[in-house]
Amino acid sequence: MAVAGVSGGDLAGIGLLDRERIIARPGFNRWLVPPAALAIHLCIGMAYGFSVFWLPLSKALPTTDPSCSSLTLAGALFTTACNWRVADLGWIYTLFFVLLGCSAAIWGGWLERVGPRKAGFVSACCWCGGILVASVGVMTHQLWLMWLGAGVIGGIGLGLGYISPVSTLVKWFPDRRGMATGMAIMGFGGGAMIGAPLANLLMTSFKTDVSPGVWQTFVVMALVYFVFMMGGAFGYRIPPAGWRPDGWTPPVAKSNMITHRHVHLRDAHKTPQFWLIWAVLCLNVSAGIGVIGMASPMLQEIFAGSLIGQPGVAFAQLDAGQKAQIAAIAAGFTGLLSLFNIGGRFFWASMSDKLGRKNTYFCFFILGIVLYALAPTLALMGSKALFVLAFGIILSMYGGGFATIPAYLADIFGTQFVGAIHGRLLTAWATAGIAGPFVVNYIREAQIAAGVAPGPALYTSTMYILAGMLAVGLIANAFVKPLSDKWFMSDAEVAALQAKTAAANAGPTGSFGIGKGGLDAKAALAWAVVGLPLLWGVWVTLKSSFALFG
């Protein structure tokens, strides 16, 4: 049977990055696509680990001018005589996620037209090019170049890289939508586990008496990431129209929450369902990202002396050496949360294939409300194990929310524009990236101003407010209903869109000899390329977290 697509003889005049170039042919194994997506996500996921550079950069200059004590943020952008403050550098982290959400929303439609290879290529150029620009900023001690390179240009690369595999994987795995997106998006959570220890090793190697070794580390990491991301971009393939897994037929809908029709990108944001799911993601992420931001100080201030075998010693009573000890232990706690974040992306997304996406989010919100509400009690009990487990589960649901949302959108809006719709929905992440930390930090500062000493009481109100945010998310999720018929495209509209990609007409359906192979030698090698670095990151993280219960 002929495959509806582009044959080898029809590639003349088609660019190397064009969508028509990457339509799969007979013999292609669909299990090669997830490692291609992981190769990109593991690289851009280093955005979570960029804080590893803040302290070395804050001490980059051996001496500073006395006037630096009154330096403003505007002055910090252009000074060459003063060291940067951690707060000045931290704006790069904010830029990452604001630009991620905005670029995904702006260029999501473009990605659907040009395909994942071109989007992955541009993502690699922006992310790695942005890091190289940042390296020049470090060399010349110009913070504005750091912001422009890593924050703005790199942030655009983050958005395009993050959404590039979504619609592709959903189309390759219609039988396992949640698992497929979970496999790729878990890489974004795991990028820092590889990148942060790698950055530390490189900075240690390049460090001199007059340089912290950061700009050299940026250059090396940009080059390594570029190679991996290009491998991922050129590893992408898309199925031809009418393709479906061998032996699989679309099941008779067990739930009216899953559609086999499609909503156009121009109409998705006009539906209440889009904004309800937007709120669901925003509230889940706001609560989770707030915990990530305060995980280290929270553990130190709540458990204080008990972390080093001195129960009853409050945080304020610890000397500088003891505070350094518990800070190292708290770093292990942060690492463990990263593992739960990664594992949750795959576990919960896979579970959503069985539970359904809406029910999975019900689990997130109900469990989250209970765990946040219990956290102050666990802190007062002094139970480190239960406290760590509670927040581990919370972070697994934070990661699981990211991995489940593309499949949720595909269920409600169909797969034709799911990548672009997902891009627009990520403005919820940009909003949460500002709102979550702001709310959490404001509450903490207000408590300190009111005279609350560091300890469990300092975070009690925070936990209850986060539980309240999840309760609002629970209500929003409950209101998500199937779309009415008026929002779906007609069969003729869908066929016309597919014809524009030269991917075909309403012709035959089947596997066409595409997608088979399982974990053959080629697929095993592709998985090893991304899996071995990830396993190394897990091992380093577990090693550093042993002190938490030592």
ROMI-997249 format. One record per residue (C-alpha): residue in three letters; x, y, z. Coordinates in steps of 0.25 Angstrom, whole numbers, plus 5000, padded with zeros to 4 digits. Example, Ala and Ser with C-alpha at 12.3 -4.5 7.8 and 13.67 -1.06 7.14 Angstrom:
<pts>
ALA504949825031;SER505549965029;
</pts>
This chain:
<pts>
MET500050005000;ALA500650144997;VAL500850235008;ALA500150375007;GLY501450465008;VAL502650505001;SER503450404993;GLY504950404992;GLY504850454978;ASP503950574982;LEU504950634991;ALA505650724981;GLY505450864984;ILE505050834999;GLY505950895009;LEU506650815020;LEU505850875031;ASP504450875024;ARG503350795029;GLU503150715017;ARG504650665018;ILE504350595031;ILE503050515028;ALA503350375032;ARG503550265022;PRO503350105023;GLY504350045033;PHE504350165043;ASN504250135057;ARG503450225065;TRP504250205078;LEU505350285072;VAL504450415074;PRO504450415089;PRO505950415091;ALA506050525080;ALA505150615089;LEU505850575101;ALA507150625095;ILE506650765094;HIS505850765107;LEU507050715115;CYS507850835110;ILE506850945111;GLY506450885125;MET507850945130;ALA506951075132;TYR506551015145;GLY508051005149;PHE508551135146;SER508551185160;VAL509851095161;PHE510551215154;TRP510051325164;LEU511051325175;PRO512251305167;LEU511751425158;SER511451505170;LYS512951495174;ALA513551505160;LEU514351635163;PRO515451635174;THR515251775178;THR514051875177;ASP513852015178;PRO513352065192;SER512152135185;CYS511651995181;SER510851985194;SER509852085188;LEU509752025174;THR508352015168;LEU507851915159;ALA508052005147;GLY509452035151;ALA509751885152;LEU509351865138;PHE510551955133;THR511551955144;THR512951895141;ALA513551925155;CYS512451865164;ASN512151715167;TRP510751675163;ARG509751645174;VAL509051505174;ALA507751585173;ASP508251655160;LEU508651515154;GLY507351455159;TRP506551535148;ILE507051445138;TYR506251335144;THR505051415143;LEU505351455129;PHE505451305125;PHE504051265129;VAL503351395125;LEU504051385111;LEU503751235110;GLY502251255112;CYS502251375103;SER503051315091;ALA502251185092;ALA500951265091;ILE501451355079;TRP502151255071;GLY501351125074;GLY500551145061;TRP501751165053;LEU502351035059;GLU501050955054;ARG501351005040;VAL502850985039;GLY502950855047;PRO503750815059;ARG505150805052;LYS505150955048;ALA504650995062;GLY505750905069;PHE506750965060;VAL506351105064;SER506251065078;ALA507751015078;CYS508251145072;CYS507551235082;TRP507851155094;CYS509251125091;GLY509451255084;GLY508851325096;ILE509851255106;LEU511051295097;VAL510551445097;ALA510451425113;SER511851385113;VAL512251515106;GLY511551585117;VAL512351515127;MET513651535120;THR513351685119;HIS512551695132;GLN511351745126;LEU510051695133;TRP509151755122;LEU509851655112;MET509551545122;TRP508051585122;LEU507951595107;GLY508751465104;ALA508351365114;GLY507051435118;VAL506351485106;ILE507051405094;GLY507151285102;GLY505751295108;ILE505251295093;GLY506051175091;LEU505351115103;GLY503951135098;LEU504151075084;GLY504950955090;TYR503950925100;ILE502750915091;SER503450865079;PRO503150715082;VAL501750725088;SER500850715076;THR501850615069;LEU501850515081;VAL500350525082;LYS500250485068;TRP501250375069;PHE500650315081;PRO499150335080;ASP499050205088;ARG499850265100;ARG499750415099;GLY500050435114;MET501250345114;ALA501850405101;THR501850545106;GLY502250505120;MET503550445114;ALA503950575107;ILE503550675117;MET504250595129;GLY505450635122;PHE505250785125;GLY505150755139;GLY506450665139;GLY507250765131;ALA507750835144;MET508150695150;ILE509150685139;GLY509550825136;ALA509750875150;PRO510850775154;LEU511450785140;ALA511550935142;ASN512150915156;LEU513250815150;LEU513550915138;MET513651035147;THR514550965157;SER515450925145;PHE515451065139;LYS515551145152;THR516751235154;ASP517151345164;VAL516551445155;SER515351375149;PRO514251285154;GLY514251205141;VAL512851245138;TRP513051295124;GLN513851175120;THR512851085125;PHE511751155117;VAL512551135104;VAL512750985107;MET511250965111;ALA510751045099;LEU511550955089;VAL511150825096;TYR509750865097;PHE509750905082;VAL510250775078;PHE509150695086;MET508050795082;MET508350785067;GLY508350635068;GLY506950645074;ALA506450735064;PHE506950655052;GLY506450525059;TYR504950575058;ARG504050515049;ILE502550535047;PRO501550425043;PRO500850435029;ALA499350465029;GLY498550345032;TRP499650275040;ARG499250195052;PRO500050095061;ASP500049955055;GLY498849875060;TRP498249995067;THR496950065064;PRO496350185071;PRO495450125082;VAL494050155084;ALA494050275093;LYS493950225108;SER493850365112;ASN493250485105;MET494450565111;ILE495350505099;THR495050565085;HIS495450505071;ARG495150635065;HIS495950765064;VAL495850915068;HIS496551025060;LEU497651105067;ARG496851235064;ASP495651175072;ALA496351105084;HIS496551225093;LYS495051275090;THR494551155098;PRO494351155113;GLN495051015114;PHE496351085110;TRP496351185121;LEU495851075131;ILE497050995127;TRP497951115127;ALA497551145142;VAL497750995145;LEU499150995141;CYS499451135146;LEU498951105160;ASN499650965161;VAL500951025156;SER500851155165;ALA500751065177;GLY501850965173;ILE502851075168;GLY502751145181;VAL503151025188;ILE504351005179;GLY504751145182;MET504751135197;ALA505150985199;SER506551015204;PRO506251125214;MET504951055218;LEU505650925222;GLN506750995229;GLU505851095237;ILE504850985241;PHE505850875245;ALA507050955248;GLY507950875259;SER507250745257;LEU507850735243;ILE509250725249;GLY508850635261;GLN508550755271;PRO506950755272;GLY506450875280;VAL507450965275;ALA506751075267;PHE507251135254;ALA507551265261;GLN508451195271;LEU509351125260;ASP510751185258;ALA511251215244;GLY511951075242;GLN510651005246;LYS509851085237;ALA510851045226;GLN510650895229;ILE509150905229;ALA509150985216;ALA509850865209;ILE508850775215;ALA507750855210;ALA508350855196;GLY508150705197;PHE506650725200;THR506550815187;GLY507250705179;LEU506250605184;LEU505050695180;SER505650705166;LEU505650545166;PHE504150545170;ASN503950665160;ILE504550575148;GLY503850445153;GLY502550505154;ARG502550555140;PHE502650415135;PHE501850345145;TRP500650435146;ALA500550465131;SER500550315129;MET499550295140;SER498650395133;ASP498550295121;LYS497750205131;LEU497050305140;GLY496750415130;ARG497350555130;LYS496250625138;ASN496250515149;THR497850525149;TYR497750675152;PHE496650645163;CYS497750555169;PHE498750665168;PHE497850765175;ILE497250685186;LEU498550615190;GLY499250755189;ILE498150815198;VAL498350705208;LEU499850705208;TYR500050855209;ALA499050865220;LEU499750755228;ALA501150815225;PRO501150905238;THR500750785247;LEU501850705241;ALA502850815244;LEU502350825258;MET502450675260;GLY503950695255;SER503750575245;LYS504850605234;ALA504450475227;LEU502950505226;PHE503250655223;VAL504150615212;LEU503250505206;ALA502050605206;PHE502750715198;GLY503350605189;ILE501950565186;ILE501550705184;LEU502750735174;SER502350605167;MET500950665164;TYR501650795160;GLY502450725149;GLY501250635146;GLY500450755143;PHE501350805133;ALA501450665126;THR499950635126;ILE499450775121;PRO499850745106;ALA498950615106;TYR497850685114;LEU497850795102;ALA497850685092;ASP496650615098;ILE495850745098;PHE496350815086;GLY496850705077;THR498250685072;GLN498350765059;PHE498750895066;VAL499150845080;GLY500550895080;ALA500151035077;ILE498951025087;HIS499950975097;GLY500851095094;ARG499851195097;LEU499451125110;LEU500851135115;THR500551285117;ALA500051215130;TRP501451175134;ALA501951315131;THR500951365140;ALA501151265151;GLY502651285150;ILE502451425155;ALA501151405164;GLY501651285172;PRO502951335177;PHE502451475179;VAL501251425188;VAL502151325196;ASN503251425198;TYR502351535202;ILE501651445212;ARG502951405218;GLU503451555219;ALA502151595225;GLN502251485236;ILE503751525239;ALA503251675240;ALA502251635250;GLY503251575259;VAL503151425255;ALA504451355258;PRO505051255247;GLY504351125250;PRO503151045247;ALA502251165250;LEU502851245239;TYR502251155228;THR500951115234;SER500151235227;THR500851205214;MET500451055214;TYR499051095217;ILE498951195206;LEU499651105196;ALA498550995199;GLY497551105197;MET498051135183;LEU497950985180;ALA496550985184;VAL496251095174;GLY496951005164;LEU496050885168;ILE494850965165;ALA495351015151;ASN495650865148;ALA494250825152;PHE493650925142;VAL494450865130;LYS493450805120;PRO493450755106;LEU493350855095;SER492050875087;ASP492050835073;LYS492150985068;TRP493550995072;PHE494050875063;MET494550885049;SER493850815038;ASP494550695032;ALA494750775019;GLU495450885027;VAL496350775033;ALA496650705020;ALA497050845014;LEU498050875025;GLN498650735024;ALA498750755008;LYS499550885010;THR500650805017;ALA500650705005;ALA500350605015;ALA499150555008;ASN497650545006;ALA496650465012;GLY497250345007;PRO497550205013;THR497950185028;GLY498850085034;SER500250075039;PHE500850075025;GLY502049995031;ILE502450115040;GLY502550115055;LYS502949975057;GLY504249925063;GLY504149945078;LEU505449955085;ASP506349905074;ALA507849935073;LYS507650075067;ALA506650115077;ALA507450055089;LEU508650145084;ALA507750265083;TRP507250245097;ALA508650215103;VAL509150355098;VAL508050425106;GLY507950325117;LEU509350305122;PRO509550455125;LEU508150455132;LEU508550335140;TRP509850405144;GLY509050525148;VAL508150445157;TRP509350375163;VAL510050505167;THR508750555173;LEU508550435181;LYS509950445186;SER509850585191;SER508450555197;PHE508950445206;ALA509350545217;LEU507850585219;PHE507650455226;GLY509050425230;
</pts>
